[in-house]
Amino acid sequence: MDKTGFEPELGGILRQNSVYVDEATCIGCGHCAYVARNTFFLEEDYGRARVINQTGDNVGLIQEAIDTCPVDCIAWVNEQELIRLEELRKYQVISNIGLVGDGARTDRRSKMAS
C-alpha cells in the first residue's frame, strides 16, 4: 500500500521526511527545544530531546533546530527509517545525564560537603 503522507506518524501533514532524535547521543542541551519548541521537548526522565510533534513547526525552523545541535543527534529520516529507529529505541539503555533536581547532582554535592 502506498503512503499518502497523512499517516499519524507523520503528523497528518504531507511531508517527505520525519525528524528523529538519537536520544543515546543527545546531551540534553535544549537548543532544539528552544528553537523549535512545538516540535521538540526535553524528556523529563533522562533529560534528552525528543520529538513531540512532527509538524509542530515549519520545515525551516525544524532545520534550524537540527543545525543548532552540537552533537548532530537530530536527522531527517524517511517513514520506514523512522519506524525502524523507533523500534530500536525500545531496546536502548539511556542513562540519566544528571539534570538539576534529579538527585544525581544533589548526591554528589552532599558527598562533597561531608
Biopython code that builds the backbone (N, CA, C, O; Angstrom):
import numpy as np
from Bio.PDB.StructureBuilder import StructureBuilder

atoms = [
    (1, "MET", "N", (0.843, -1.182, 0.000)),
    (1, "MET", "CA", (0.000, 0.000, 0.000)),
    (1, "MET", "C", (0.888, 1.246, 0.000)),
    (1, "MET", "O", (1.815, 1.352, 0.803)),
    (2, "ASP", "N", (0.608, 2.168, -0.883)),
    (2, "ASP", "CA", (1.361, 3.414, -0.946)),
    (2, "ASP", "C", (0.965, 4.326, 0.207)),
    (2, "ASP", "O", (-0.190, 4.359, 0.630)),
    (3, "LYS", "N", (1.941, 5.057, 0.697)),
    (3, "LYS", "CA", (1.697, 6.017, 1.774)),
    (3, "LYS", "C", (1.295, 7.354, 1.173)),
    (3, "LYS", "O", (1.749, 7.725, 0.091)),
    (4, "THR", "N", (0.448, 8.064, 1.879)),
    (4, "THR", "CA", (-0.041, 9.347, 1.389)),
    (4, "THR", "C", (0.697, 10.526, 1.995)),
    (4, "THR", "O", (0.665, 11.627, 1.446)),
    (5, "GLY", "N", (1.371, 10.305, 3.134)),
    (5, "GLY", "CA", (1.987, 11.411, 3.857)),
    (5, "GLY", "C", (1.089, 11.926, 4.958)),
    (5, "GLY", "O", (1.499, 12.770, 5.755)),
    (6, "PHE", "N", (-0.144, 11.421, 5.010)),
    (6, "PHE", "CA", (-1.077, 11.846, 6.042)),
    (6, "PHE", "C", (-1.159, 10.838, 7.190)),
    (6, "PHE", "O", (-2.074, 10.907, 8.011)),
    (7, "GLU", "N", (-0.210, 9.905, 7.253)),
    (7, "GLU", "CA", (-0.207, 8.907, 8.310)),
    (7, "GLU", "C", (0.065, 9.575, 9.661)),
    (7, "GLU", "O", (0.743, 10.600, 9.712)),
    (8, "PRO", "N", (-0.456, 9.007, 10.757)),
    (8, "PRO", "CA", (-0.264, 9.609, 12.087)),
    (8, "PRO", "C", (1.197, 9.826, 12.453)),
    (8, "PRO", "O", (1.528, 10.834, 13.078)),
    (9, "GLU", "N", (2.086, 8.896, 12.075)),
    (9, "GLU", "CA", (3.491, 9.061, 12.429)),
    (9, "GLU", "C", (4.151, 10.232, 11.704)),
    (9, "GLU", "O", (5.248, 10.653, 12.072)),
    (10, "LEU", "N", (3.500, 10.748, 10.698)),
    (10, "LEU", "CA", (3.999, 11.932, 10.000)),
    (10, "LEU", "C", (3.241, 13.187, 10.413)),
    (10, "LEU", "O", (3.437, 14.252, 9.829)),
    (11, "GLY", "N", (2.392, 13.068, 11.400)),
    (11, "GLY", "CA", (1.686, 14.226, 11.921)),
    (11, "GLY", "C", (0.463, 14.619, 11.124)),
    (11, "GLY", "O", (-0.151, 15.647, 11.408)),
    (12, "GLY", "N", (0.092, 13.821, 10.128)),
    (12, "GLY", "CA", (-1.109, 14.103, 9.364)),
    (12, "GLY", "C", (-0.939, 15.148, 8.284)),
    (12, "GLY", "O", (-1.909, 15.483, 7.603)),
    (13, "ILE", "N", (0.257, 15.674, 8.104)),
    (13, "ILE", "CA", (0.517, 16.668, 7.063)),
    (13, "ILE", "C", (1.517, 16.066, 6.084)),
    (13, "ILE", "O", (2.459, 15.384, 6.487)),
    (14, "LEU", "N", (1.308, 16.319, 4.808)),
    (14, "LEU", "CA", (2.173, 15.753, 3.783)),
    (14, "LEU", "C", (3.605, 16.255, 3.945)),
    (14, "LEU", "O", (3.882, 17.444, 3.792)),
    (15, "ARG", "N", (4.496, 15.338, 4.255)),
    (15, "ARG", "CA", (5.920, 15.630, 4.367)),
    (15, "ARG", "C", (6.675, 14.446, 3.801)),
    (15, "ARG", "O", (6.246, 13.300, 3.934)),
    (16, "GLN", "N", (7.780, 14.723, 3.181)),
    (16, "GLN", "CA", (8.598, 13.647, 2.629)),
    (16, "GLN", "C", (9.375, 12.922, 3.720)),
    (16, "GLN", "O", (9.610, 11.718, 3.616)),
    (17, "ASN", "N", (9.775, 13.638, 4.759)),
    (17, "ASN", "CA", (10.595, 13.055, 5.811)),
    (17, "ASN", "C", (10.083, 13.445, 7.186)),
    (17, "ASN", "O", (9.311, 14.390, 7.349)),
    (18, "SER", "N", (10.535, 12.690, 8.158)),
    (18, "SER", "CA", (10.236, 12.967, 9.557)),
    (18, "SER", "C", (11.548, 13.290, 10.256)),
    (18, "SER", "O", (12.628, 13.009, 9.736)),
    (19, "VAL", "N", (11.442, 13.877, 11.426)),
    (19, "VAL", "CA", (12.640, 14.215, 12.186)),
    (19, "VAL", "C", (12.792, 13.199, 13.320)),
    (19, "VAL", "O", (11.807, 12.772, 13.924)),
    (20, "TYR", "N", (14.041, 12.820, 13.597)),
    (20, "TYR", "CA", (14.328, 11.813, 14.617)),
    (20, "TYR", "C", (15.480, 12.298, 15.487)),
    (20, "TYR", "O", (16.453, 12.861, 14.986)),
    (21, "VAL", "N", (15.363, 12.074, 16.803)),
    (21, "VAL", "CA", (16.427, 12.406, 17.744)),
    (21, "VAL", "C", (17.031, 11.108, 18.264)),
    (21, "VAL", "O", (16.319, 10.255, 18.794)),
    (22, "ASP", "N", (18.330, 10.959, 18.113)),
    (22, "ASP", "CA", (19.047, 9.821, 18.694)),
    (22, "ASP", "C", (19.300, 10.168, 20.158)),
    (22, "ASP", "O", (20.267, 10.856, 20.485)),
    (23, "GLU", "N", (18.428, 9.687, 21.026)),
    (23, "GLU", "CA", (18.493, 10.058, 22.440)),
    (23, "GLU", "C", (19.747, 9.546, 23.134)),
    (23, "GLU", "O", (20.187, 10.139, 24.119)),
    (24, "ALA", "N", (20.325, 8.472, 22.647)),
    (24, "ALA", "CA", (21.548, 7.948, 23.258)),
    (24, "ALA", "C", (22.727, 8.891, 23.023)),
    (24, "ALA", "O", (23.670, 8.910, 23.813)),
    (25, "THR", "N", (22.678, 9.670, 21.947)),
    (25, "THR", "CA", (23.747, 10.617, 21.624)),
    (25, "THR", "C", (23.464, 12.006, 22.188)),
    (25, "THR", "O", (24.395, 12.761, 22.468)),
    (26, "CYS", "N", (22.201, 12.344, 22.353)),
    (26, "CYS", "CA", (21.785, 13.666, 22.823)),
    (26, "CYS", "C", (22.416, 13.992, 24.176)),
    (26, "CYS", "O", (22.501, 13.131, 25.053)),
    (27, "ILE", "N", (22.857, 15.243, 24.339)),
    (27, "ILE", "CA", (23.440, 15.685, 25.607)),
    (27, "ILE", "C", (22.473, 16.549, 26.411)),
    (27, "ILE", "O", (22.823, 17.031, 27.489)),
    (28, "GLY", "N", (21.270, 16.746, 25.900)),
    (28, "GLY", "CA", (20.256, 17.494, 26.635)),
    (28, "GLY", "C", (20.504, 18.986, 26.727)),
    (28, "GLY", "O", (20.086, 19.620, 27.696)),
    (29, "CYS", "N", (21.177, 19.561, 25.740)),
    (29, "CYS", "CA", (21.487, 20.994, 25.787)),
    (29, "CYS", "C", (20.233, 21.860, 25.657)),
    (29, "CYS", "O", (20.197, 22.979, 26.168)),
    (30, "GLY", "N", (19.208, 21.346, 24.976)),
    (30, "GLY", "CA", (17.948, 22.066, 24.847)),
    (30, "GLY", "C", (17.870, 23.051, 23.699)),
    (30, "GLY", "O", (16.849, 23.718, 23.535)),
    (31, "HIS", "N", (18.925, 23.161, 22.894)),
    (31, "HIS", "CA", (18.896, 24.110, 21.778)),
    (31, "HIS", "C", (17.726, 23.842, 20.840)),
    (31, "HIS", "O", (17.033, 24.772, 20.430)),
    (32, "CYS", "N", (17.505, 22.578, 20.499)),
    (32, "CYS", "CA", (16.432, 22.248, 19.553)),
    (32, "CYS", "C", (15.068, 22.634, 20.114)),
    (32, "CYS", "O", (14.225, 23.171, 19.395)),
    (33, "ALA", "N", (14.853, 22.360, 21.397)),
    (33, "ALA", "CA", (13.569, 22.679, 22.025)),
    (33, "ALA", "C", (13.366, 24.187, 22.150)),
    (33, "ALA", "O", (12.232, 24.665, 22.145)),
    (34, "TYR", "N", (14.448, 24.924, 22.260)),
    (34, "TYR", "CA", (14.352, 26.381, 22.318)),
    (34, "TYR", "C", (14.000, 26.954, 20.947)),
    (34, "TYR", "O", (13.184, 27.870, 20.844)),
    (35, "VAL", "N", (14.613, 26.416, 19.898)),
    (35, "VAL", "CA", (14.400, 26.932, 18.542)),
    (35, "VAL", "C", (13.052, 26.496, 17.982)),
    (35, "VAL", "O", (12.300, 27.320, 17.461)),
    (36, "ALA", "N", (12.745, 25.216, 18.086)),
    (36, "ALA", "CA", (11.500, 24.675, 17.514)),
    (36, "ALA", "C", (10.681, 24.048, 18.641)),
    (36, "ALA", "O", (10.542, 22.827, 18.724)),
    (37, "ARG", "N", (10.154, 24.889, 19.487)),
    (37, "ARG", "CA", (9.501, 24.438, 20.721)),
    (37, "ARG", "C", (8.199, 23.680, 20.520)),
    (37, "ARG", "O", (7.717, 23.030, 21.448)),
    (38, "ASN", "N", (7.627, 23.749, 19.338)),
    (38, "ASN", "CA", (6.414, 22.973, 19.069)),
    (38, "ASN", "C", (6.726, 21.599, 18.481)),
    (38, "ASN", "O", (5.825, 20.785, 18.274)),
    (39, "THR", "N", (8.004, 21.349, 18.214)),
    (39, "THR", "CA", (8.423, 20.069, 17.648)),
    (39, "THR", "C", (9.214, 19.245, 18.654)),
    (39, "THR", "O", (9.017, 18.033, 18.751)),
    (40, "PHE", "N", (10.106, 19.885, 19.402)),
    (40, "PHE", "CA", (10.988, 19.182, 20.334)),
    (40, "PHE", "C", (10.678, 19.556, 21.778)),
    (40, "PHE", "O", (10.172, 20.643, 22.055)),
    (41, "PHE", "N", (10.987, 18.648, 22.689)),
    (41, "PHE", "CA", (10.943, 18.941, 24.115)),
    (41, "PHE", "C", (12.013, 18.105, 24.793)),
    (41, "PHE", "O", (12.511, 17.138, 24.217)),
    (42, "LEU", "N", (12.366, 18.474, 26.012)),
    (42, "LEU", "CA", (13.322, 17.678, 26.776)),
    (42, "LEU", "C", (12.548, 16.694, 27.633)),
    (42, "LEU", "O", (11.752, 17.084, 28.487)),
    (43, "GLU", "N", (12.787, 15.440, 27.398)),
    (43, "GLU", "CA", (12.133, 14.356, 28.113)),
    (43, "GLU", "C", (12.573, 14.410, 29.579)),
    (43, "GLU", "O", (13.766, 14.533, 29.856)),
    (44, "GLU", "N", (11.640, 14.322, 30.506)),
    (44, "GLU", "CA", (11.922, 14.560, 31.924)),
    (44, "GLU", "C", (12.752, 13.480, 32.602)),
    (44, "GLU", "O", (13.600, 13.804, 33.434)),
    (45, "ASP", "N", (12.543, 12.228, 32.280)),
    (45, "ASP", "CA", (13.230, 11.156, 32.999)),
    (45, "ASP", "C", (14.731, 11.126, 32.749)),
    (45, "ASP", "O", (15.505, 10.854, 33.667)),
    (46, "TYR", "N", (15.148, 11.401, 31.520)),
    (46, "TYR", "CA", (16.564, 11.293, 31.177)),
    (46, "TYR", "C", (17.179, 12.599, 30.681)),
    (46, "TYR", "O", (18.390, 12.673, 30.473)),
    (47, "GLY", "N", (16.357, 13.627, 30.490)),
    (47, "GLY", "CA", (16.869, 14.923, 30.078)),
    (47, "GLY", "C", (17.322, 14.995, 28.637)),
    (47, "GLY", "O", (18.151, 15.835, 28.287)),
    (48, "ARG", "N", (16.789, 14.129, 27.800)),
    (48, "ARG", "CA", (17.168, 14.100, 26.386)),
    (48, "ARG", "C", (16.065, 14.716, 25.539)),
    (48, "ARG", "O", (14.894, 14.709, 25.918)),
    (49, "ALA", "N", (16.458, 15.247, 24.393)),
    (49, "ALA", "CA", (15.475, 15.818, 23.468)),
    (49, "ALA", "C", (14.655, 14.704, 22.838)),
    (49, "ALA", "O", (15.134, 13.587, 22.640)),
    (50, "ARG", "N", (13.427, 15.032, 22.533)),
    (50, "ARG", "CA", (12.530, 14.086, 21.873)),
    (50, "ARG", "C", (11.577, 14.883, 20.995)),
    (50, "ARG", "O", (11.265, 16.038, 21.288)),
    (51, "VAL", "N", (11.120, 14.263, 19.924)),
    (51, "VAL", "CA", (10.139, 14.895, 19.047)),
    (51, "VAL", "C", (8.764, 14.700, 19.672)),
    (51, "VAL", "O", (8.363, 13.581, 19.990)),
    (52, "ILE", "N", (8.056, 15.805, 19.840)),
    (52, "ILE", "CA", (6.712, 15.744, 20.401)),
    (52, "ILE", "C", (5.654, 15.848, 19.308)),
    (52, "ILE", "O", (4.550, 15.324, 19.453)),
    (53, "ASN", "N", (6.000, 16.532, 18.203)),
    (53, "ASN", "CA", (5.042, 16.730, 17.118)),
    (53, "ASN", "C", (5.820, 16.934, 15.820)),
    (53, "ASN", "O", (6.526, 17.930, 15.663)),
    (54, "GLN", "N", (5.691, 15.996, 14.901)),
    (54, "GLN", "CA", (6.433, 16.062, 13.640)),
    (54, "GLN", "C", (6.135, 17.333, 12.848)),
    (54, "GLN", "O", (6.989, 17.807, 12.098)),
    (55, "THR", "N", (4.955, 17.878, 13.002)),
    (55, "THR", "CA", (4.572, 19.066, 12.236)),
    (55, "THR", "C", (4.339, 20.273, 13.133)),
    (55, "THR", "O", (3.592, 21.184, 12.776)),
    (56, "GLY", "N", (4.977, 20.279, 14.294)),
    (56, "GLY", "CA", (4.777, 21.373, 15.237)),
    (56, "GLY", "C", (5.290, 22.710, 14.733)),
    (56, "GLY", "O", (4.738, 23.760, 15.062)),
    (57, "ASP", "N", (6.342, 22.669, 13.939)),
    (57, "ASP", "CA", (6.936, 23.886, 13.391)),
    (57, "ASP", "C", (7.157, 23.687, 11.894)),
    (57, "ASP", "O", (7.091, 22.564, 11.393)),
    (58, "ASN", "N", (7.419, 24.779, 11.186)),
    (58, "ASN", "CA", (7.661, 24.643, 9.752)),
    (58, "ASN", "C", (9.031, 24.009, 9.511)),
    (58, "ASN", "O", (9.890, 24.004, 10.393)),
    (59, "VAL", "N", (9.217, 23.486, 8.328)),
    (59, "VAL", "CA", (10.436, 22.756, 7.982)),
    (59, "VAL", "C", (11.689, 23.605, 8.195)),
    (59, "VAL", "O", (12.707, 23.095, 8.662)),
    (60, "GLY", "N", (11.624, 24.884, 7.861)),
    (60, "GLY", "CA", (12.778, 25.763, 8.034)),
    (60, "GLY", "C", (13.192, 25.900, 9.488)),
    (60, "GLY", "O", (14.382, 25.885, 9.803)),
    (61, "LEU", "N", (12.219, 26.032, 10.372)),
    (61, "LEU", "CA", (12.516, 26.163, 11.795)),
    (61, "LEU", "C", (13.055, 24.848, 12.360)),
    (61, "LEU", "O", (13.971, 24.850, 13.182)),
    (62, "ILE", "N", (12.490, 23.738, 11.921)),
    (62, "ILE", "CA", (12.999, 22.433, 12.360)),
    (62, "ILE", "C", (14.437, 22.251, 11.880)),
    (62, "ILE", "O", (15.284, 21.760, 12.627)),
    (63, "GLN", "N", (14.715, 22.643, 10.645)),
    (63, "GLN", "CA", (16.083, 22.531, 10.128)),
    (63, "GLN", "C", (17.033, 23.413, 10.930)),
    (63, "GLN", "O", (18.166, 23.013, 11.201)),
    (64, "GLU", "N", (16.590, 24.599, 11.312)),
    (64, "GLU", "CA", (17.419, 25.471, 12.150)),
    (64, "GLU", "C", (17.721, 24.792, 13.483)),
    (64, "GLU", "O", (18.845, 24.857, 13.979)),
    (65, "ALA", "N", (16.714, 24.141, 14.058)),
    (65, "ALA", "CA", (16.920, 23.411, 15.316)),
    (65, "ALA", "C", (17.927, 22.282, 15.123)),
    (65, "ALA", "O", (18.794, 22.072, 15.972)),
    (66, "ILE", "N", (17.818, 21.562, 14.022)),
    (66, "ILE", "CA", (18.767, 20.486, 13.720)),
    (66, "ILE", "C", (20.177, 21.056, 13.609)),
    (66, "ILE", "O", (21.133, 20.477, 14.124)),
    (67, "ASP", "N", (20.295, 22.188, 12.937)),
    (67, "ASP", "CA", (21.607, 22.805, 12.730)),
    (67, "ASP", "C", (22.238, 23.311, 14.028)),
    (67, "ASP", "O", (23.460, 23.449, 14.098)),
    (68, "THR", "N", (21.433, 23.590, 15.057)),
    (68, "THR", "CA", (21.983, 24.085, 16.324)),
    (68, "THR", "C", (22.492, 22.962, 17.219)),
    (68, "THR", "O", (23.161, 23.230, 18.217)),
    (69, "CYS", "N", (22.191, 21.725, 16.888)),
    (69, "CYS", "CA", (22.579, 20.598, 17.742)),
    (69, "CYS", "C", (24.099, 20.429, 17.744)),
    (69, "CYS", "O", (24.695, 20.194, 16.694)),
    (70, "PRO", "N", (24.728, 20.546, 18.916)),
    (70, "PRO", "CA", (26.194, 20.455, 18.966)),
    (70, "PRO", "C", (26.740, 19.039, 18.779)),
    (70, "PRO", "O", (27.934, 18.872, 18.531)),
    (71, "VAL", "N", (25.886, 18.019, 18.893)),
    (71, "VAL", "CA", (26.362, 16.639, 18.737)),
    (71, "VAL", "C", (25.734, 15.935, 17.535)),
    (71, "VAL", "O", (25.900, 14.726, 17.369)),
    (72, "ASP", "N", (25.025, 16.672, 16.710)),
    (72, "ASP", "CA", (24.419, 16.136, 15.483)),
    (72, "ASP", "C", (23.598, 14.867, 15.725)),
    (72, "ASP", "O", (23.757, 13.870, 15.022)),
    (73, "CYS", "N", (22.725, 14.921, 16.723)),
    (73, "CYS", "CA", (21.917, 13.740, 17.035)),
    (73, "CYS", "C", (20.510, 13.810, 16.451)),
    (73, "CYS", "O", (19.688, 12.934, 16.717)),
    (74, "ILE", "N", (20.222, 14.844, 15.658)),
    (74, "ILE", "CA", (18.894, 15.013, 15.062)),
    (74, "ILE", "C", (19.035, 14.922, 13.548)),
    (74, "ILE", "O", (19.938, 15.516, 12.959)),
    (75, "ALA", "N", (18.133, 14.174, 12.931)),
    (75, "ALA", "CA", (18.233, 13.997, 11.481)),
    (75, "ALA", "C", (16.853, 13.834, 10.862)),
    (75, "ALA", "O", (15.896, 13.420, 11.516)),
    (76, "TRP", "N", (16.782, 14.174, 9.580)),
    (76, "TRP", "CA", (15.592, 13.878, 8.787)),
    (76, "TRP", "C", (15.703, 12.435, 8.333)),
    (76, "TRP", "O", (16.758, 12.009, 7.865)),
    (77, "VAL", "N", (14.620, 11.678, 8.469)),
    (77, "VAL", "CA", (14.588, 10.282, 8.027)),
    (77, "VAL", "C", (13.277, 10.029, 7.299)),
    (77, "VAL", "O", (12.289, 10.730, 7.519)),
    (78, "ASN", "N", (13.275, 9.021, 6.429)),
    (78, "ASN", "CA", (12.017, 8.681, 5.767)),
    (78, "ASN", "C", (11.146, 7.861, 6.718)),
    (78, "ASN", "O", (11.596, 7.453, 7.789)),
    (79, "GLU", "N", (9.929, 7.632, 6.327)),
    (79, "GLU", "CA", (8.966, 6.968, 7.206)),
    (79, "GLU", "C", (9.419, 5.579, 7.636)),
    (79, "GLU", "O", (9.298, 5.223, 8.809)),
    (80, "GLN", "N", (9.933, 4.800, 6.708)),
    (80, "GLN", "CA", (10.377, 3.446, 7.047)),
    (80, "GLN", "C", (11.535, 3.474, 8.034)),
    (80, "GLN", "O", (11.590, 2.661, 8.957)),
    (81, "GLU", "N", (12.454, 4.404, 7.841)),
    (81, "GLU", "CA", (13.586, 4.537, 8.756)),
    (81, "GLU", "C", (13.110, 4.987, 10.138)),
    (81, "GLU", "O", (13.623, 4.514, 11.152)),
    (82, "LEU", "N", (12.141, 5.890, 10.188)),
    (82, "LEU", "CA", (11.596, 6.339, 11.469)),
    (82, "LEU", "C", (10.987, 5.164, 12.229)),
    (82, "LEU", "O", (11.224, 5.007, 13.426)),
    (83, "ILE", "N", (10.223, 4.359, 11.552)),
    (83, "ILE", "CA", (9.607, 3.190, 12.191)),
    (83, "ILE", "C", (10.693, 2.252, 12.720)),
    (83, "ILE", "O", (10.585, 1.748, 13.838)),
    (84, "ARG", "N", (11.734, 2.018, 11.923)),
    (84, "ARG", "CA", (12.827, 1.137, 12.336)),
    (84, "ARG", "C", (13.563, 1.710, 13.550)),
    (84, "ARG", "O", (13.845, 0.989, 14.507)),
    (85, "LEU", "N", (13.869, 3.002, 13.507)),
    (85, "LEU", "CA", (14.593, 3.636, 14.612)),
    (85, "LEU", "C", (13.766, 3.665, 15.897)),
    (85, "LEU", "O", (14.301, 3.451, 16.985)),
    (86, "GLU", "N", (12.474, 3.926, 15.772)),
    (86, "GLU", "CA", (11.608, 3.928, 16.956)),
    (86, "GLU", "C", (11.524, 2.528, 17.566)),
    (86, "GLU", "O", (11.446, 2.386, 18.786)),
    (87, "GLU", "N", (11.540, 1.515, 16.735)),
    (87, "GLU", "CA", (11.533, 0.138, 17.239)),
    (87, "GLU", "C", (12.842, -0.159, 17.970)),
    (87, "GLU", "O", (12.828, -0.769, 19.040)),
    (88, "LEU", "N", (13.965, 0.264, 17.406)),
    (88, "LEU", "CA", (15.262, 0.051, 18.051)),
    (88, "LEU", "C", (15.366, 0.804, 19.374)),
    (88, "LEU", "O", (16.010, 0.331, 20.310)),
    (89, "ARG", "N", (14.733, 1.975, 19.454)),
    (89, "ARG", "CA", (14.794, 2.785, 20.672)),
    (89, "ARG", "C", (14.238, 2.028, 21.882)),
    (89, "ARG", "O", (14.678, 2.242, 23.012)),
    (90, "LYS", "N", (13.290, 1.161, 21.641)),
    (90, "LYS", "CA", (12.687, 0.391, 22.735)),
    (90, "LYS", "C", (13.726, -0.421, 23.497)),
    (90, "LYS", "O", (13.535, -0.725, 24.675)),
    (91, "TYR", "N", (14.819, -0.773, 22.835)),
    (91, "TYR", "CA", (15.832, -1.631, 23.442)),
    (91, "TYR", "C", (17.084, -0.875, 23.862)),
    (91, "TYR", "O", (18.033, -1.478, 24.363)),
    (92, "GLN", "N", (17.097, 0.440, 23.662)),
    (92, "GLN", "CA", (18.255, 1.234, 24.055)),
    (92, "GLN", "C", (18.273, 1.443, 25.558)),
    (92, "GLN", "O", (17.230, 1.602, 26.192)),
    (93, "VAL", "N", (19.464, 1.441, 26.111)),
    (93, "VAL", "CA", (19.646, 1.802, 27.508)),
    (93, "VAL", "C", (20.159, 3.230, 27.506)),
    (93, "VAL", "O", (21.246, 3.516, 27.005)),
    (94, "ILE", "N", (19.366, 4.117, 28.072)),
    (94, "ILE", "CA", (19.723, 5.535, 28.088)),
    (94, "ILE", "C", (19.948, 5.947, 29.533)),
    (94, "ILE", "O", (19.062, 5.805, 30.376)),
    (95, "SER", "N", (21.137, 6.459, 29.810)),
    (95, "SER", "CA", (21.456, 6.853, 31.175)),
    (95, "SER", "C", (20.980, 8.271, 31.443)),
    (95, "SER", "O", (20.832, 9.081, 30.527)),
    (96, "ASN", "N", (20.747, 8.551, 32.706)),
    (96, "ASN", "CA", (20.355, 9.885, 33.131)),
    (96, "ASN", "C", (21.570, 10.789, 33.024)),
    (96, "ASN", "O", (22.662, 10.410, 33.447)),
    (97, "ILE", "N", (21.394, 11.981, 32.462)),
    (97, "ILE", "CA", (22.539, 12.870, 32.284)),
    (97, "ILE", "C", (22.719, 13.837, 33.442)),
    (97, "ILE", "O", (23.535, 14.756, 33.356)),
    (98, "GLY", "N", (21.972, 13.647, 34.522)),
    (98, "GLY", "CA", (22.191, 14.443, 35.719)),
    (98, "GLY", "C", (21.597, 15.825, 35.664)),
    (98, "GLY", "O", (22.318, 16.817, 35.773)),
    (99, "LEU", "N", (20.298, 15.909, 35.498)),
    (99, "LEU", "CA", (19.633, 17.205, 35.498)),
    (99, "LEU", "C", (19.488, 17.725, 36.915)),
    (99, "LEU", "O", (19.425, 16.943, 37.864)),
    (100, "VAL", "N", (19.436, 19.024, 37.061)),
    (100, "VAL", "CA", (19.262, 19.633, 38.368)),
    (100, "VAL", "C", (17.970, 19.119, 38.987)),
    (100, "VAL", "O", (16.916, 19.137, 38.350)),
    (101, "GLY", "N", (18.055, 18.668, 40.215)),
    (101, "GLY", "CA", (16.873, 18.201, 40.917)),
    (101, "GLY", "C", (16.585, 16.725, 40.727)),
    (101, "GLY", "O", (15.614, 16.217, 41.287)),
    (102, "ASP", "N", (17.405, 16.018, 39.951)),
    (102, "ASP", "CA", (17.134, 14.601, 39.732)),
    (102, "ASP", "C", (17.813, 13.713, 40.759)),
    (102, "ASP", "O", (17.648, 12.494, 40.722)),
    (103, "GLY", "N", (18.566, 14.294, 41.664)),
    (103, "GLY", "CA", (19.248, 13.511, 42.679)),
    (103, "GLY", "C", (20.699, 13.259, 42.343)),
    (103, "GLY", "O", (21.515, 13.107, 43.252)),
    (104, "ALA", "N", (21.049, 13.211, 41.081)),
    (104, "ALA", "CA", (22.422, 12.906, 40.688)),
    (104, "ALA", "C", (23.380, 13.996, 41.167)),
    (104, "ALA", "O", (24.402, 13.696, 41.784)),
    (105, "ARG", "N", (23.062, 15.224, 40.894)),
    (105, "ARG", "CA", (23.933, 16.314, 41.319)),
    (105, "ARG", "C", (23.795, 16.569, 42.813)),
    (105, "ARG", "O", (24.773, 16.900, 43.483)),
    (106, "THR", "N", (22.604, 16.418, 43.327)),
    (106, "THR", "CA", (22.379, 16.633, 44.750)),
    (106, "THR", "C", (23.223, 15.669, 45.569)),
    (106, "THR", "O", (23.853, 16.073, 46.545)),
    (107, "ASP", "N", (23.241, 14.390, 45.178)),
    (107, "ASP", "CA", (24.027, 13.397, 45.901)),
    (107, "ASP", "C", (25.510, 13.737, 45.852)),
    (107, "ASP", "O", (26.203, 13.619, 46.863)),
    (108, "ARG", "N", (26.001, 14.153, 44.706)),
    (108, "ARG", "CA", (27.407, 14.488, 44.546)),
    (108, "ARG", "C", (27.766, 15.666, 45.447)),
    (108, "ARG", "O", (28.806, 15.653, 46.105)),
    (109, "ARG", "N", (26.914, 16.676, 45.475)),
    (109, "ARG", "CA", (27.182, 17.843, 46.316)),
    (109, "ARG", "C", (27.156, 17.459, 47.792)),
    (109, "ARG", "O", (27.967, 17.946, 48.579)),
    (110, "SER", "N", (26.229, 16.590, 48.164)),
    (110, "SER", "CA", (26.137, 16.156, 49.556)),
    (110, "SER", "C", (27.404, 15.438, 49.976)),
    (110, "SER", "O", (27.900, 15.644, 51.084)),
    (111, "LYS", "N", (27.933, 14.594, 49.098)),
    (111, "LYS", "CA", (29.153, 13.856, 49.405)),
    (111, "LYS", "C", (30.340, 14.795, 49.520)),
    (111, "LYS", "O", (31.215, 14.599, 50.364)),
    (112, "MET", "N", (30.372, 15.822, 48.665)),
    (112, "MET", "CA", (31.480, 16.767, 48.694)),
    (112, "MET", "C", (31.440, 17.611, 49.961)),
    (112, "MET", "O", (32.487, 17.998, 50.481)),
    (113, "ALA", "N", (30.248, 17.899, 50.459)),
    (113, "ALA", "CA", (30.105, 18.735, 51.650)),
    (113, "ALA", "C", (30.485, 17.972, 52.918)),
    (113, "ALA", "O", (30.827, 18.576, 53.935)),
    (114, "SER", "N", (30.423, 16.649, 52.851)),
    (114, "SER", "CA", (30.717, 15.823, 54.035)),
    (114, "SER", "C", (32.184, 15.757, 54.333)),
    (114, "SER", "O", (32.590, 15.103, 55.294)),
]
sb = StructureBuilder()
sb.init_structure("model")
sb.init_model(0)
sb.init_chain("A")
sb.init_seg("    ")
for serial, (resi, resn, name, xyz) in enumerate(atoms, 1):
    if name == "N":
        sb.init_residue(resn, " ", resi, " ")
    sb.init_atom(name, np.array(xyz, "f"), 0.0, 1.0, " ", f" {name:<3s}", serial, name[0])
structure = sb.get_structure()
